[in-house]
Amino acid sequence: MVNSDGQLYTIEGFAAALIMLISAYLVVNATSIYTPGDTHISDMQLEVMGSDALHMMNTAPNGTTESPLQSIVENDDGIEFGALFNSTVNNRTGPDKDHIQFMANVSYVRLTDQSVNSSPLYLSRPLHGDEHAVHVSEWMIVNKKYPDDIKRNRTVLVEVFLWRD
């Protein structure tokens, strides 16, 4: 060995570089950045799916007939609503079905006293309060007679709460 001081500086340089690289690796892997959008993506997807299902159910097959949702609300056919909505939102391309539960209500204004009333349409499973539900709704015009009123065209609001099991 001609000059041992140069080798010592080289070894010290490599050790310092390794310490800096390991420190940078640990710092980068220890931090996680969550954006507000990341935490609500599944809620947004569930809301879009429910809104699309209601809109599809409220679309008439042709211009002269009423939509399936109109006939369901006019006839108070909650069983039909449950079957049609369930097959729409729980449909997947794979062999397993999705596990989306829902609760539907119809709100209307009583013409005699202008009060807003609500009646249940369908409930797949009771909502206990620990589920995180999203809300979707669809306005529509139905020809229906509610209690203490006459049968006529009126605007009703179909509201659905959806949550995953």
C-alpha positions in Angstrom: 0.0 0.0 0.0 1.4 3.3 -1.1 -1.1 5.6 0.6 -3.6 4.3 3.1 -5.2 7.7 3.7 -6.8 7.6 0.2 -8.3 4.2 0.8 -9.8 5.4 4.2 -11.5 8.3 2.5 -12.9 6.1 -0.2 -14.4 3.6 2.3 -15.8 6.5 4.3 -17.4 7.9 1.1 -19.0 4.6 0.3 -20.3 4.2 3.9 -21.8 7.8 3.8 -23.5 7.1 0.4 -25.0 3.9 1.7 -26.3 5.6 4.8 -27.9 8.3 2.7 -29.5 5.8 0.3 -30.9 3.7 3.1 -32.3 6.8 4.9 -33.9 8.0 1.7 -35.4 4.6 1.0 -36.9 4.4 4.5 -38.3 7.9 4.4 -40.0 7.4 1.0 -41.5 4.0 2.0 -42.7 5.3 5.4 -44.9 8.1 4.1 -48.3 7.6 2.4 -50.2 10.4 0.8 -54.0 10.0 0.7 -56.0 12.4 -1.4 -59.6 13.1 -0.5 -60.7 11.4 -3.7 -59.1 8.1 -2.9 -61.3 7.6 0.2 -64.6 8.1 -1.5 -64.1 6.3 -4.9 -66.2 3.3 -3.8 -69.0 5.6 -2.6 -69.0 7.4 -5.9 -69.1 4.2 -7.9 -72.0 2.9 -5.8 -73.8 6.2 -6.3 -73.3 6.2 -10.1 -74.4 2.6 -10.3 -77.6 3.3 -8.3 -78.4 6.4 -10.2 -77.9 4.6 -13.6 -80.2 1.7 -12.4 -83.0 4.1 -11.4 -82.6 6.1 -14.7 -82.8 2.8 -16.7 -85.9 1.7 -14.8 -87.5 5.1 -15.5 -86.8 4.9 -19.3 -89.8 3.7 -21.3 -89.1 1.0 -23.9 -90.8 3.1 -26.5 -92.4 6.5 -26.6 -96.0 5.4 -26.1 -95.8 3.2 -22.9 -94.9 4.1 -19.4 -91.5 3.1 -17.9 -91.2 0.1 -15.7 -90.6 2.3 -12.7 -93.8 4.3 -13.4 -95.9 1.1 -13.4 -94.1 -0.2 -10.3 -94.9 3.0 -8.3 -98.5 3.3 -9.7 -99.2 -0.3 -8.6 -97.2 -0.3 -5.4 -95.3 -3.3 -6.6 -92.4 -3.4 -4.3 -91.5 -7.0 -5.1 -91.1 -6.2 -8.8 -89.0 -3.1 -7.9 -86.7 -5.3 -5.7 -86.3 -7.9 -8.4 -85.5 -5.4 -11.1 -83.3 -3.1 -9.1 -81.4 -6.1 -7.5 -80.7 -7.7 -10.9 -79.4 -4.4 -12.2 -77.1 -3.3 -9.4 -75.9 -6.8 -8.3 -75.1 -7.9 -11.9 -71.4 -8.7 -12.5 -69.5 -10.3 -15.3 -67.9 -12.9 -13.1 -69.5 -15.9 -11.4 -70.0 -14.1 -8.1 -72.8 -11.6 -7.5 -72.2 -8.3 -5.8 -73.6 -7.8 -2.3 -75.3 -4.4 -2.6 -78.3 -3.9 -0.3 -80.9 -1.2 -0.7 -83.9 0.5 0.7 -86.4 2.4 -1.5 -89.1 5.0 -0.6 -91.5 7.0 -2.6 -92.2 10.6 -1.4 -95.2 12.6 -2.6 -97.2 15.8 -1.7 -100.7 15.2 -0.4 -103.0 17.6 -2.3 -105.5 18.1 0.5 -103.2 19.6 3.0 -99.9 20.1 1.0 -98.0 17.8 3.4 -95.0 15.8 2.2 -95.5 12.0 2.9 -93.3 9.0 2.3 -94.2 5.4 1.8 -91.8 2.5 1.7 -91.3 0.7 -1.6 -88.8 -2.1 -0.9 -86.2 -3.1 1.7 -83.7 -5.8 0.9 -82.2 -5.8 4.5 -82.8 -3.5 7.4 -80.3 -0.6 7.7 -78.7 -0.8 11.1 -76.7 2.4 11.1 -73.2 0.9 11.0 -73.3 0.6 7.2 -72.1 3.5 5.0 -75.1 4.2 2.7 -75.3 6.4 -0.4 -78.4 8.1 -1.6 -79.8 8.3 -5.1 -83.1 9.6 -6.3 -85.3 10.0 -9.4 -88.2 12.4 -10.0 -91.1 11.0 -12.1 -94.7 11.7 -12.9 -97.2 9.0 -12.1 -101.0 8.8 -12.3 -101.8 7.6 -8.8 -104.3 8.0 -6.0 -102.8 8.4 -2.6 -104.8 8.2 0.7 -107.2 11.2 1.1 -106.6 12.3 -2.5 -108.0 11.9 -6.0 -106.3 9.9 -8.8 -104.3 12.3 -11.0 -100.9 12.9 -12.4 -98.5 14.0 -9.8 -94.7 14.3 -9.3 -93.2 11.8 -6.9 -89.6 11.2 -5.8 -88.2 7.7 -5.7 -85.3 7.6 -3.2 -83.0 4.6 -2.8 -80.3 4.1 -0.1 -77.6 1.7 -1.2 -74.8 0.0 0.8 -72.4 -2.9 0.5 -72.5 -5.9 2.8 
